[in-house]
Amino acid sequence: MEPVRSLRGIVNVPGDKSISHRAVMLGALAEGDTRIEHFLAGDDCLATVRCFQELGVQFTGSGEEDVLIVRGRGPEALREPADVLNAANSGTTMRLLAGILAGLPFFSVLSGDQSLRRRPMRRITGPLQEMGAGIWGRRGGEFAPLAIRGGGLHGIYYQLPVASAQVKSALLLAGLFARGETTVAEPAPSRDHTERLLKYFGAEIKIAGNTISIPGGQRLSGRPVKIPGDISAAAFFLVAGACTPDSELFIPGVGVNPTRTGILEVLRQMGADLEELNRREIHGEPVADLRVRSSPLKGTVIAGELIPRLIDEIPVLAVAAAVAEGETVIRDAAELKVKESDRLAVLAAELRKFNADLEELPDGLIIRGGRPLRGAVCHSHGDHRMAMALTVAGLTAGGRTVVKNAGCVTVSFPRFYDVLNSLREK
């Protein structure tokens, strides 16, 4: 990959990964068909589809490229799987599906690839055991494979030690099957797509500040769902457009759920020329068109309650910080150590190859920006967000950049490189 003079054009990003997962899951539990438009057919979401096929759920297409129809027949139609359910590399699939399986009266085993089997699972197995599920995993439930004997759940009150949409969602989904009420309290707001979709599918949800409750025994009804564009996918182009000289990009139909828009706030703090246009709401989710133009960026502080609202965007924000003038401090992001890779360590190691000045902290990074980036041979470490972030770094670096194992972008943005190449003004 060679550096570019500018980037210009319209960027159509794929459907939101988080919402695509959840629409499949709730559609599978609902009674009646759920037509999902702009479904993200990436590796992670397809792992969720395959797991539910193993549980007896039928899926069909509609003849349109990004439409998936879930033939929901209620939770009673789900059957004990004959084989291990394979979540591949998807932590969302494993954690949220564990919550559902905890409520179903049969035995199942959840596993994934080597990377996923290293990611922490006690954060869900512990509270699900408190609800009455039988769950076993390696090292006392810390790691997959997870064996689950579901059914007979009762509601609990659970205080999350760290804001986590996946843990919150797993417990709320388990709560659908529990006797009584399940309440989850979080220390800071995390993405709330599960709550919004549960309401849209007809469930009663009670929300008071950062406390969410769901009464058990509820039924869901199939609904049409239009998935907004994924802001985490848009983030790579927002940063690329801001950092690449003489650039202007228009990204239509992006989800701007306030639990996900930390990326927009931070880029504005850094001085990005960024607009939100044509705000509207689609099936309970706020959506807007985004426009970004190149502009000088300056360092900032990214910490505290902002972190859960941009946790997936930190890799590309680190690239923006390396290009910006001044110092950027990222704190309270220890969760990045247990993603698809140890993103803090990988960011520090790989961006140093570009001549960036970084210091790794126990829970973040200090990035001293302003040094000219130079092309590098770097490695994604099998992490889709790292592959795309390092590609953005290469756009503004002097000289040629090679990102090894970049094919992992199919996890969340299968056409990333095609879209990027369509915008290049060489």
C-alpha positions in Angstrom: 0.0 0.0 0.0 1.3 3.4 -1.0 0.4 6.7 0.7 -2.4 8.7 -0.9 -2.7 12.4 -1.9 -6.4 12.6 -0.8 -9.5 10.6 -0.2 -12.8 11.7 -1.7 -16.2 10.2 -2.3 -19.2 8.3 -0.6 -18.5 5.6 1.9 -21.2 2.9 2.3 -20.3 1.1 5.5 -21.8 -2.4 6.4 -24.6 -2.9 8.8 -23.8 -2.5 12.5 -22.2 -5.7 13.8 -23.6 -5.5 17.3 -27.2 -5.0 16.1 -26.9 -7.7 13.4 -26.0 -10.2 16.1 -28.8 -9.2 18.3 -31.4 -9.0 15.5 -30.6 -12.7 14.7 -30.9 -13.8 18.3 -34.1 -12.0 19.1 -35.6 -13.1 15.8 -34.8 -16.7 16.6 -36.5 -16.4 20.0 -39.5 -14.5 18.6 -42.8 -15.9 17.2 -43.1 -15.0 13.5 -40.6 -13.9 10.8 -38.0 -11.2 11.3 -36.8 -9.6 8.1 -33.3 -8.1 8.7 -32.3 -5.5 6.1 -28.6 -4.4 5.8 -27.5 -7.4 7.7 -23.7 -7.6 8.2 -22.7 -10.9 6.5 -19.2 -10.8 8.2 -17.5 -13.8 9.8 -18.7 -12.9 13.4 -22.4 -12.5 12.5 -22.4 -15.6 10.3 -21.1 -17.6 13.3 -24.2 -16.5 15.2 -26.4 -17.6 12.3 -24.7 -21.0 12.1 -25.1 -21.5 15.9 -28.9 -20.9 15.7 -29.1 -23.2 12.6 -27.7 -25.9 14.9 -30.4 -25.0 17.4 -33.1 -25.7 14.7 -33.8 -22.1 13.5 -34.4 -21.7 9.8 -33.0 -18.7 7.8 -33.8 -17.7 4.2 -32.8 -14.9 1.9 -35.1 -12.6 0.0 -33.2 -12.3 -3.2 -31.7 -9.0 -2.0 -28.0 -9.0 -1.2 -28.0 -7.9 2.4 -31.4 -9.2 3.6 -31.8 -12.2 6.0 -35.1 -13.6 7.1 -35.3 -15.4 10.5 -38.1 -17.9 10.7 -38.9 -17.5 14.4 -41.1 -20.1 16.1 -40.6 -19.2 19.7 -38.0 -20.5 22.2 -39.8 -23.8 22.6 -38.8 -24.7 19.0 -35.1 -24.5 19.8 -33.6 -27.9 20.1 -30.6 -29.5 21.9 -27.7 -29.2 19.4 -26.1 -32.5 18.3 -22.7 -31.0 18.1 -20.5 -28.3 19.7 -21.7 -24.8 18.8 -18.8 -22.9 17.2 -18.7 -19.2 17.9 -15.5 -18.9 15.8 -13.8 -15.7 16.8 -16.9 -13.9 18.0 -17.0 -12.9 21.7 -20.5 -11.4 21.2 -21.8 -14.8 19.9 -20.4 -16.7 22.8 -21.3 -14.4 25.6 -24.9 -13.5 24.4 -25.7 -17.0 23.3 -24.5 -18.3 26.7 -27.2 -16.2 28.3 -29.9 -17.6 26.0 -28.7 -21.2 26.4 -28.7 -20.8 30.2 -32.5 -20.4 30.0 -33.2 -23.3 27.7 -33.9 -26.8 29.2 -31.2 -28.8 27.5 -27.5 -29.4 27.3 -25.1 -27.6 25.0 -21.5 -26.8 24.5 -20.1 -23.5 23.2 -16.6 -23.2 21.9 -14.6 -21.1 19.4 -11.3 -20.6 17.8 -8.0 -20.5 19.6 -8.2 -16.7 20.2 -11.7 -16.9 21.6 -10.8 -19.7 23.9 -8.3 -17.4 25.5 -10.8 -14.6 26.3 -12.3 -14.3 29.8 -15.7 -15.9 30.3 -16.1 -15.9 34.1 -17.7 -12.5 33.8 -20.8 -14.3 32.3 -20.5 -17.7 33.8 -20.5 -16.4 37.4 -23.7 -14.4 37.3 -25.5 -17.0 35.1 -24.6 -19.6 37.8 -26.1 -17.3 40.4 -29.3 -17.3 38.3 -29.4 -21.2 38.6 -27.8 -22.3 35.3 -25.3 -25.1 35.3 -22.2 -23.9 33.5 -18.8 -25.4 33.4 -15.6 -24.3 31.6 -11.9 -24.5 31.7 -10.2 -23.1 34.9 -13.4 -22.9 36.8 -15.5 -21.3 34.0 -12.9 -18.7 33.0 -12.3 -20.1 29.5 -14.3 -21.9 26.8 -15.3 -24.4 25.9 -18.4 -23.9 28.0 -20.8 -26.7 28.8 -24.3 -25.4 29.7 -27.2 -27.2 31.3 -30.0 -24.6 31.1 -33.4 -24.0 32.5 -34.8 -23.3 36.0 -33.4 -19.8 36.2 -34.5 -17.2 38.8 -34.0 -13.4 38.5 -31.1 -11.7 40.4 -29.8 -8.2 41.0 -26.3 -8.0 39.5 -23.9 -5.0 39.8 -21.4 -5.1 36.9 -17.9 -4.5 38.1 -17.0 -3.0 34.7 -19.3 -1.6 32.1 -19.8 -4.3 29.5 -22.6 -4.5 26.9 -21.9 -8.2 26.4 -22.3 -9.2 30.0 -25.3 -6.9 30.5 -26.9 -8.4 27.4 -26.2 -12.0 28.4 -28.0 -11.5 31.7 -30.9 -9.6 30.2 -31.4 -12.4 27.6 -31.2 -15.0 30.4 -33.7 -12.9 32.3 -36.3 -13.5 29.6 -36.5 -17.1 30.8 -36.1 -16.5 34.6 -38.7 -16.5 37.3 -39.1 -13.0 38.7 -37.2 -10.0 37.6 -33.5 -9.7 36.6 -31.8 -6.4 37.2 -28.4 -5.3 35.9 -26.6 -2.2 37.2 -23.6 -0.8 35.4 -21.0 1.7 36.6 -21.2 3.6 33.3 -23.4 3.4 30.2 -22.4 0.8 27.7 -24.0 0.2 24.3 -27.8 -0.3 24.7 -28.7 -2.1 21.5 -30.1 -5.1 23.4 -32.4 -3.0 25.4 -33.7 -1.1 22.4 -34.2 -4.2 20.3 -36.0 -6.0 23.2 -38.4 -3.1 23.4 -38.9 -3.2 19.7 -39.7 -6.9 19.7 -42.3 -6.3 22.4 -40.5 -6.9 25.7 -41.1 -4.9 28.8 -37.8 -3.2 29.9 -37.4 -0.9 32.9 -34.5 1.6 32.8 -33.6 3.9 35.6 -30.3 5.6 35.0 -27.7 2.9 34.6 -30.0 0.2 36.0 -31.9 -2.1 33.7 -34.6 -4.6 34.7 -36.5 -7.2 32.7 -39.4 -9.3 34.0 -39.1 -13.0 33.1 -41.6 -15.1 31.1 -42.1 -12.6 28.3 -42.8 -13.4 24.6 -41.3 -11.7 21.6 -42.9 -11.0 18.3 -41.0 -11.1 14.9 -40.4 -7.6 13.4 -38.7 -6.1 10.3 -35.4 -4.7 11.3 -33.3 -2.2 9.2 -29.7 -2.2 10.5 -28.0 1.2 10.5 -24.4 1.5 9.2 -21.8 0.5 11.7 -20.1 3.5 13.4 -17.2 1.3 14.3 -16.6 0.6 10.6 -17.2 4.3 9.8 -14.6 5.3 12.3 -11.7 4.2 10.1 -12.9 6.5 7.3 -13.6 9.3 9.7 -10.0 9.2 10.9 -8.6 8.7 7.4 -10.6 11.6 6.1 -9.5 13.9 8.9 -5.8 12.9 8.6 -5.3 12.7 4.9 -4.7 16.2 3.3 -7.4 17.7 0.9 -9.9 14.9 1.7 -13.7 14.9 2.0 -15.8 11.8 2.7 -19.6 11.4 3.0 -20.8 8.4 5.0 -24.6 8.0 4.8 -26.9 6.1 7.2 -24.6 5.6 10.2 -26.0 4.6 13.6 -25.4 7.4 16.1 -26.7 5.7 19.2 -25.4 7.9 22.1 -23.7 4.9 23.7 -21.5 4.5 20.6 -20.7 8.1 19.6 -17.7 8.6 21.8 -15.6 8.5 18.5 -17.4 11.6 17.3 -16.9 13.5 20.5 -13.2 12.7 20.7 -12.6 13.6 17.0 -14.3 16.9 17.6 -12.1 17.5 20.7 -9.1 16.9 18.5 -10.3 19.5 16.0 -11.8 17.3 13.3 -14.1 19.0 10.7 -17.0 16.6 11.2 -20.7 17.1 10.6 -23.9 15.1 11.4 -26.6 15.6 8.9 -30.2 14.4 8.4 -30.7 12.8 11.9 -33.6 10.4 12.1 -34.7 7.2 13.9 -35.1 3.8 12.3 -36.6 1.0 14.4 -35.6 2.5 17.7 -32.0 3.4 16.7 -30.8 7.0 15.9 -29.2 7.4 12.5 -27.4 10.2 10.7 -25.3 11.0 7.6 -21.7 11.9 8.5 -19.3 14.2 6.6 -15.6 14.6 7.4 -13.1 16.9 5.9 -9.3 17.0 6.4 -8.2 19.3 9.2 -5.2 19.7 11.6 -5.7 17.5 14.7 -4.4 18.1 18.3 -3.9 15.8 21.2 -6.5 15.1 23.9 -7.4 12.9 26.8 -9.6 9.8 26.4 -10.7 8.3 29.7 -13.4 7.6 32.2 -17.0 7.2 31.0 -16.0 7.9 27.4 -14.2 4.5 27.2 -17.2 2.1 27.0 -18.6 4.4 24.3 -15.6 4.0 22.0 -13.8 0.9 23.2 -13.7 -0.6 19.6 -12.5 2.7 18.1 -9.4 3.1 20.2 -7.0 1.4 17.7 -7.9 4.0 15.0 -8.0 6.8 17.5 -4.4 5.9 18.4 -3.5 6.4 14.7 -5.2 9.9 14.8 -3.2 10.7 17.9 0.0 9.7 16.3 -0.7 12.1 13.4 -2.0 14.9 15.7 0.1 17.7 17.3 0.7 17.2 21.0 0.1 14.5 23.5 -2.9 12.1 23.7 -3.5 10.1 26.9 -5.7 7.0 26.8 -6.7 5.6 30.2 -9.2 3.2 31.8 -9.0 1.0 28.7 -7.6 -2.3 30.3 -10.5 -4.1 28.6 -8.5 -3.8 25.4 -6.0 -6.4 26.7 -8.6 -9.1 26.4 -10.0 -8.4 22.9 -9.1 -10.3 19.7 -5.6 -9.4 20.6 -4.0 -7.5 23.5 -4.8 -4.3 21.6 -2.8 -2.0 23.9 0.4 -4.0 23.5 -0.1 -4.6 19.8 -0.9 -0.9 19.1 2.3 0.2 20.9 4.4 -2.4 19.1 3.0 -1.9 15.6 2.7 1.9 15.6 6.3 2.2 16.8 7.2 0.6 13.4 5.7 3.7 11.8 8.0 6.0 13.9 5.2 6.8 16.3 6.2 7.8 19.9 4.1 5.7 22.3 4.3 4.7 25.9 2.2 1.8 27.2 0.3 2.2 30.5 -1.3 -0.6 32.5 -4.7 0.6 31.3 -3.9 2.7 28.2 -1.4 4.6 26.2 0.4 7.9 26.0 0.9 8.9 22.4 3.2 11.9 21.6 2.0 13.0 18.2 3.5 15.1 15.4 6.3 12.9 14.3 6.2 12.1 10.6 5.0 8.5 10.1 7.0 6.3 7.8 5.8 3.3 5.9 6.3 -0.1 7.7 5.8 -3.8 7.4 3.4 -4.6 10.2 1.0 -7.3 11.4 -2.6 -7.4 12.2 -2.2 -10.2 14.8 -5.4 -11.7 13.4 -7.4 -8.7 14.7 -9.7 -7.1 12.2 -9.7 -3.7 13.9 -5.9 -3.7 14.1 -5.7 -4.5 10.4 -7.9 -1.6 9.4 -6.2 0.9 11.9 -2.8 0.0 10.6 -4.0 0.5 7.0 -5.2 4.0 7.9 -1.8 4.7 9.4 -0.2 3.6 6.1 -2.3 6.1 4.2 -0.5 9.1 5.7 2.9 7.5 6.2 5.8 8.2 3.9 6.7 5.2 1.8 5.2 1.8 1.3 3.2 0.0 4.1 2.4 -3.7 4.2 -0.2 -5.1 6.6 0.3 -8.8 7.0 -2.8 -11.1 7.6 -5.1 -8.3 6.6 -7.7 -10.8 5.4 -9.2 -10.8 8.9 -11.1 -7.7 8.0 -13.9 -10.1 6.8 -14.9 -10.3 10.5 -16.6 -6.9 10.4 -16.0 -5.2 7.0 -15.6 -7.7 4.2 -15.3 -5.0 1.5 -13.0 -2.6 3.4 -10.2 -2.6 0.9 -12.5 -2.3 -2.1 -14.2 0.7 -0.5 -10.9 2.3 0.4 -9.5 1.9 -3.1 -12.5 3.5 -4.6 -11.8 6.7 -2.6 -8.1 7.1 -3.4 -6.9 10.1 -5.5 -3.4 9.1 -6.5 
